[in-house]
Amino acid sequence: MAKAVSRLRAVYSVRKNNLRALVGADSRFVNQRELAAALGKSPAYLSQLIGKKPIRNITEAPAREFEQMLGLPVGALDVAEPAK
């Protein structure tokens, strides 16, 4: 059970880091507001996922939805490399 929880935490962390990598001066989106608009989500919701102090995990369903909205292959956010 502890290993499964640990694996889930690792996946959540990778998803968060990959979404964060899409935001910035040299990235696909200039800021979180732009990424939120592309995802059809509010900036507040996105901040809860990838902000400075995130309070939500990016679970399976949102991860797959975000990949589809961004034109990424299924599972791209789960890979420990930025999905640009």
Secondary structure, DSSP 4 states (H G I P E B T S, - for coil): -HHHHHHHHHHHHHHHHHHHHTBSTTSSBSSHHHHHHHHT--HHHHHHHHSSS--S---HHHHHHHHHHHTPPTTGGGSSS---
